[in-house]
Amino acid sequence: MTAVAERLLTYAEAVREALAQAMAADERVFLLGEDVGVYGGAFGVTGDLVHRFGADRVRDTPISELGIVGAAVGAALAGMRPVVEIQFSDFTAQAMDQIVNQAAKIHFMLGGAATVPMVLRAPGGSGTGAAAQHSQSLEAWFAHVPGLKVVMPATPADAKGLLLSAIDDPNPVIVLEHKLLYKQSGEVPSSAERVPLGQTAVRRTGADLTIVATGVMVSRALSAAEQLAADGISATVLDPRTLRPLDAAPIVDSVTATGRVLLVQEAPRTGGFMAEVAAQIVESPAFGHLRAPVSRLCGLDVPIPYAPQLERAAVPQVDDIVASARELVARW
């Protein structure tokens, strides 16, 4: 087996490399969105791609999310493979009819005669002082819709590998990228190596409890696990990576082994995706092995505040994960 060369790239660079490799390999792949061209994207992710591939394949659009996604759905139906960038995931609210009622349903409603190989990339989450209309975590919206696939890459390698798999997929895929991760670095394969959709990653193994986390909470959970280890508490940390379809088997297996589980998400508690994970655990054989009730650590049920100290208090931090895990193990 030939070794795959890896380098340190930021999360944003990894996304850009995935886009470049996909565009170089397939002329049907093109990008569209607000300021994705000369400006390089709201967070600089598309960078110099317009200079490398031209304005026909890196298309700046008017400020109309409904129009952008509608154009992408039409292009996908016509045989292209559009990759949409929405500047903030919050703005998908402007395009939900095209996402939910068109992209997600056309394949089913036409009896499989048509596919919509469209990718929608959107940065989400808090931590940048962007306030309530630019800081939400909306993954549960999309994961609730049959016909959509939903991924949340937590590392640069997954940001590249999952995006490449999303572009290959014949179905619409929502890729939610956390804004705080764009500048984080990690090892990334130089080749166009795919990370399959629907495979949960085991980030760390332990015997005392299982922590399931998504997005930016994965790195926070790993930091918390390091602190817990110093106290003699060993934690398994699982990263679903793909929310829909969810690979629940590793979660069920880990909870069966540890008997305790802490589910961590940035999104508000009520109706959040971790409620679905909790339900799948208690509906599985793992239920009989639980030594403690399933525990969730979530964002508060409030709009994300602008004030930095309030913004931080509204979502789980490393110390919150450590405290919740310690309580779970000590109490049960």
C-alpha positions in Angstrom: 0.0 0.0 0.0 1.4 3.4 -1.0 1.7 5.9 1.9 -0.5 9.0 1.4 1.5 12.2 1.9 0.1 14.5 4.5 0.8 18.2 5.3 -0.4 20.7 7.8 -3.3 22.7 6.4 -5.9 24.9 8.0 -9.5 23.8 7.8 -10.2 26.6 5.3 -7.2 25.6 3.2 -8.4 22.0 3.3 -11.8 23.0 2.0 -10.3 25.1 -0.8 -8.0 22.2 -1.8 -11.0 19.8 -2.0 -12.9 22.3 -4.2 -9.8 22.7 -6.4 -9.2 19.0 -6.8 -12.9 18.3 -7.5 -13.0 21.1 -10.1 -9.8 19.9 -11.8 -11.1 16.4 -12.0 -14.7 17.1 -13.2 -15.7 20.1 -15.4 -19.2 19.8 -14.2 -18.2 21.0 -10.8 -18.6 24.8 -10.3 -19.0 27.2 -7.4 -21.6 29.8 -6.8 -22.4 32.2 -4.0 -22.1 35.8 -2.8 -18.5 37.1 -3.1 -17.0 33.7 -3.8 -15.0 35.1 -6.7 -12.5 37.9 -6.5 -13.3 38.6 -2.8 -12.5 34.9 -2.1 -15.6 34.2 0.1 -16.9 35.8 3.3 -14.3 33.8 5.3 -11.7 33.6 2.5 -12.3 29.9 1.9 -12.6 30.1 -1.9 -9.5 32.2 -2.1 -7.9 32.3 -5.5 -10.1 29.7 -7.2 -11.6 32.3 -9.5 -8.1 33.1 -10.9 -7.4 29.4 -11.3 -10.7 28.2 -12.9 -12.2 31.4 -14.2 -15.4 33.4 -13.5 -17.6 30.8 -15.4 -16.8 28.2 -12.8 -16.5 30.4 -9.7 -19.7 32.5 -10.1 -20.4 35.6 -7.9 -24.2 35.9 -7.4 -26.7 38.6 -6.4 -27.6 38.8 -2.7 -30.5 36.3 -3.0 -30.1 33.0 -1.2 -33.4 31.7 -2.7 -32.1 32.5 -6.2 -28.7 31.0 -5.6 -30.0 27.7 -4.4 -32.7 27.6 -7.0 -30.1 28.1 -9.7 -28.0 25.3 -8.2 -31.0 22.9 -8.1 -31.7 23.6 -11.8 -28.0 23.2 -12.7 -27.9 19.9 -10.8 -31.0 18.6 -12.6 -29.3 19.5 -15.9 -26.3 17.4 -15.1 -23.9 19.8 -13.4 -22.5 19.5 -9.9 -22.9 22.9 -8.2 -21.3 23.7 -4.9 -23.1 26.6 -3.2 -21.6 28.7 -0.5 -24.0 30.5 1.8 -22.1 33.2 3.7 -23.7 32.3 7.1 -25.7 29.2 7.7 -28.4 31.5 9.2 -29.1 32.8 5.7 -30.3 29.4 4.6 -33.6 30.5 6.1 -34.0 32.6 2.9 -33.7 29.5 0.7 -35.5 26.8 2.7 -38.2 26.3 0.0 -35.5 25.4 -2.6 -33.6 23.2 -0.1 -36.4 21.4 1.6 -39.2 21.3 -0.9 -37.2 21.0 -4.1 -33.6 19.7 -3.7 -34.6 17.2 -1.1 -37.7 15.8 -2.7 -37.3 15.8 -6.5 -35.5 12.4 -6.7 -38.4 10.8 -4.8 -41.2 12.7 -6.5 -39.9 11.8 -9.9 -39.5 8.1 -9.0 -35.8 8.2 -9.2 -35.7 9.5 -12.8 -33.7 12.6 -11.7 -31.1 13.4 -9.1 -29.9 16.6 -7.5 -26.1 16.3 -7.0 -25.8 19.7 -5.2 -23.6 20.6 -2.3 -24.5 23.5 0.0 -21.6 24.7 2.2 -22.5 27.0 5.1 -20.4 28.3 8.1 -22.3 28.1 11.4 -21.8 28.4 15.1 -20.9 31.1 17.6 -17.6 32.5 18.9 -16.9 35.3 16.5 -19.1 38.1 18.1 -21.5 38.0 15.1 -24.6 38.0 17.3 -28.0 36.2 17.0 -28.6 36.4 13.3 -25.1 35.2 12.3 -24.2 32.6 14.9 -26.7 29.8 15.0 -26.3 26.0 14.8 -29.1 24.8 12.6 -28.0 21.2 11.9 -31.2 19.8 13.4 -33.3 21.7 10.8 -31.6 19.8 7.9 -31.2 16.5 9.6 -34.9 16.4 10.0 -35.5 16.4 6.2 -35.7 13.1 4.3 -33.7 13.5 1.1 -30.9 15.6 2.5 -27.6 14.4 3.8 -25.9 16.5 6.5 -22.2 16.5 7.5 -20.3 18.5 10.1 -16.6 18.1 9.6 -14.6 18.7 12.8 -11.0 18.4 11.5 -9.2 19.8 8.4 -8.8 16.2 7.0 -12.5 15.6 7.3 -13.3 19.0 5.9 -11.5 17.9 2.8 -12.5 14.3 2.6 -16.1 14.7 3.5 -16.5 17.6 1.0 -15.1 15.4 -1.8 -17.5 12.7 -0.9 -20.4 15.2 -0.8 -19.5 16.4 -4.3 -19.5 12.8 -5.6 -22.9 12.1 -4.1 -25.9 12.0 -6.4 -28.1 13.5 -3.6 -28.1 17.0 -2.1 -25.6 17.3 0.8 -25.5 20.1 3.4 -21.9 20.7 4.7 -21.9 22.7 7.9 -18.5 24.2 8.7 -17.9 25.9 12.0 -16.4 29.4 11.7 -14.0 28.9 14.6 -12.5 25.9 12.9 -11.4 27.7 9.7 -8.0 28.7 11.2 -7.3 25.5 13.0 -4.6 23.3 11.4 -4.2 19.6 11.1 -2.7 16.9 8.9 -4.4 16.5 5.5 -3.7 14.0 2.7 -2.4 15.6 -0.4 -4.3 13.2 -2.6 -8.1 13.5 -3.2 -8.8 11.0 -0.6 -12.5 10.6 0.3 -13.9 10.3 3.8 -17.1 8.2 3.3 -20.4 9.7 4.4 -22.1 7.9 7.2 -19.1 6.8 9.3 -18.7 7.8 12.9 -15.1 8.5 13.9 -13.6 7.3 17.2 -11.4 10.2 18.3 -10.3 8.7 21.7 -11.1 5.5 23.6 -11.8 5.2 27.3 -13.6 2.9 29.8 -15.5 5.2 32.1 -17.9 7.2 29.9 -18.7 8.0 26.2 -18.7 11.6 25.0 -20.5 12.2 21.6 -19.8 15.6 20.1 -20.2 17.4 16.8 -18.4 20.3 15.1 -16.3 22.5 17.3 -17.4 20.6 20.3 -15.3 17.6 19.2 -12.0 19.5 19.9 -13.5 20.8 23.2 -14.5 17.2 24.2 -11.0 16.0 23.4 -9.5 18.8 25.6 -11.9 17.9 28.3 -10.9 14.2 28.0 -7.3 15.2 28.6 -8.3 16.9 31.8 -10.5 14.1 32.9 -7.6 11.6 32.4 -5.5 13.6 34.9 -8.3 12.8 37.4 -8.3 9.1 36.6 -11.4 9.3 34.4 -11.0 7.8 30.9 -13.4 8.9 28.2 -14.2 7.7 24.7 -14.8 10.6 22.4 -17.0 10.0 19.3 -17.5 12.3 16.3 -20.5 11.3 14.1 -19.2 13.5 11.3 -22.3 12.7 9.3 -25.6 13.5 11.0 -27.7 12.1 8.3 -27.3 9.2 7.6 -26.1 8.7 11.2 -23.7 5.8 11.9 -25.1 4.9 15.3 -23.4 1.5 15.7 -20.1 2.8 17.2 -22.1 5.0 19.6 -24.2 2.1 20.7 -21.1 -0.1 21.1 -19.3 2.4 23.1 -22.2 3.2 25.4 -22.7 -0.6 25.9 -19.1 -0.8 27.0 -18.9 2.3 29.3 -22.5 2.5 30.6 -22.4 6.3 30.6 -22.9 8.8 27.9 -22.6 12.6 27.6 -24.0 14.1 24.4 -22.5 17.5 23.6 -23.8 20.1 21.1 -23.5 23.8 20.6 -27.1 24.1 19.4 -29.9 24.8 21.9 -31.1 21.9 23.9 -34.8 21.8 22.8 -35.2 19.8 19.6 -31.5 19.5 19.1 -29.8 16.7 17.1 -28.4 15.1 20.3 -32.0 14.4 21.3 -32.1 12.1 18.3 -28.8 10.4 19.3 -30.3 10.0 22.8 -33.4 8.3 21.4 -31.4 5.9 19.3 -29.3 4.9 22.3 -32.3 4.2 24.5 -34.0 2.3 21.7 -30.9 0.1 21.2 -29.5 -2.8 23.2 -27.2 -0.3 24.9 -30.2 0.7 27.0 -29.8 -2.4 29.2 -26.2 -1.5 29.9 -26.7 2.1 31.0 -25.4 2.8 34.5 -26.8 6.3 34.4 -29.4 8.3 32.5 -28.4 9.6 29.1 -27.0 13.1 29.7 -27.0 16.1 27.3 -24.9 19.2 27.5 -26.2 21.8 25.1 -26.3 25.5 24.3 -28.9 27.5 26.2 -32.3 28.0 24.7 -31.5 31.6 23.9 -30.5 33.6 20.8 -26.7 33.9 20.7 -25.8 37.2 22.5 -23.4 39.7 21.1 -21.5 40.5 24.3 -18.4 38.2 24.4 -18.9 36.9 28.0 -22.6 36.2 27.4 -21.9 34.5 24.0 -19.4 32.3 25.7 -21.8 31.4 28.5 -24.5 30.5 26.0 -22.7 27.4 24.6 -20.7 24.6 26.3 -17.0 25.3 26.9 -14.3 22.8 27.9 -14.8 23.4 31.6 -18.5 22.7 31.2 -17.8 19.3 29.6 -15.3 18.4 32.3 -17.8 19.4 35.0 -20.6 17.4 33.5 -18.5 14.4 32.9 -17.1 14.4 36.4 -20.7 14.7 37.8 -21.9 11.8 35.6 -19.1 9.5 36.7 -19.2 10.5 40.4 -23.0 10.3 40.7 -23.5 7.0 38.9 
